[in-house]
């Protein structure tokens, strides 16, 4: 794959990863509002624990889907022969661990780096979402006390 192709396709898949992350966080926010309305009278532990659990489930699902998307690319692009290697490589790259035990051909390395960029940005967005959620929960409940 030429450099321009790597940049084009990498940017496209990065955009799809952003879309997945945003859709899951928006869906999570909608569900949390419903949860808050139904369980607003419960104790802080139940309400905060429930809301954080829901958010974590959505975040883990969003990241899992993105790792599977990258694995799909590696398997169906004939870069990796089996799903086990593709999932492992996707997870290691997406989480930016980069063990280096699986190394791609030079013509795919920049494209693969987009997986790391997607992971970095998605983890950053997820972390910011959780911090904002917890700040809101505790701010509301601590001012009541």
N, C-alpha and C positions, 0 to 999 in steps of 0.2 A: 504494500500500500504506500503510495507516495505521501510526502509530507502534507500536501494540500488536502489529500483525502483523509489522512489521519486527523487533521485539524477540523475538517468539515464534519466528518462522522462523529468524532469525539465531542464536538460542540453540540451536535444533535442529540446524542445519547445523554450528555450532561443536562441538556434542557429537559429531556424526558424524565430524568431523575429528579430535577427540581419540581416538575409537574406532579410526580408521584408524592414527593414530600409535602408539597403545599396542599394537595388534595386530602391527604391523610390528616394534616394538622387542622385544616378547615373542618373536616368531618368530625374530628375529635372535639373541636371547639363547640360545634353544634350539639354534639352528644353531652358534653360537659354542662352546657347551659340547661339542657333538659334535666340532667342529673341534679344540678344545683336547685332547680325549681321544685323537684320532687323530694329531695332529701335535705333541703335547707334548714329544717328544724332539728336535724340530728346533731349529735355531738361533733365537736371539732375533729376528733380522731376518726370517726366514721366518714364524715364528709371529706376531709382532707385526704384520708387514706384511699377512699373510693375514687376521688378525682385524680389523684396521682397514679393510681393503678390503671385507670382507664387511659390516661395519657401515655403511660409506659407501654401499654398493649398496642396502641396505635403507632407509637414511635418504633417499637420493635418490628411490627408488621411492615411499616414503610421501609425500614432498612433491609429487612429480609427480602422484600420484593425487589429492591434495587440490586441486591447481591445476585438474586436469581436472574434478573435481566442481564447483568453482565456475564453470568455463566452461560446463559442462552447464546449470547453473542459469540463466546469462545467455542462452544460446541458446534453451533450451526455455521460458523465461519471456518470450520475445519482447522482451528488453531489448536484445539485440544481434543483428544480422542474420546474421553469419557467425562461423565458428569461429575464424578468425584474430584478429579483434578481441576475441572472448570470451576466448581463451587469453591474448592479450597483456594485456588488462585484469586478468584473474585473476592472472597472474604478477606484474604490477606492483603490484597491491593486496596480494596474499599476502606478497610480500617487503617490503612497506611502502615501496617506492620512490615510488609515487604521483606519476608525472610530471605528471598533470593534463591530458594531451592528450585523454583520453576522460573525460567527466564525465557522471555519471548524473543522472537527474531527481531533484529534491529528495525525492520520496516513496520513493526506494530508497537514499539515501546512508547511512542508519544501517545498513540491512541489509548494504550493501557493506562497511561498516567491520568487520563481523564476520569478513570474509575476512582483513583485516589483523590482527585479534586472533588468529585461528586461526594465521596465519603466525608472528606473534611468539611465541606460546606453543609452537608446534611446533618452531620453530628453537631456542628456549630448551631445550626438552626434549631435542632431538637433540644439542645442544652438551653438555648435562649428561651425557648417555649416553656420548658419545665421551670426555669428560674422565674419567668413572668407569672406562670400559673401559681407556683408556690408563694411568690410575693403577694399576689392578689388574695389568695386564700388566707394567708396569715395576717395580712393587713386588715382585711375585713373582720376577722375573728378577734384579733388582738385589740382592735379599737372598741369592740363591744364589751370587753372584760373590764 
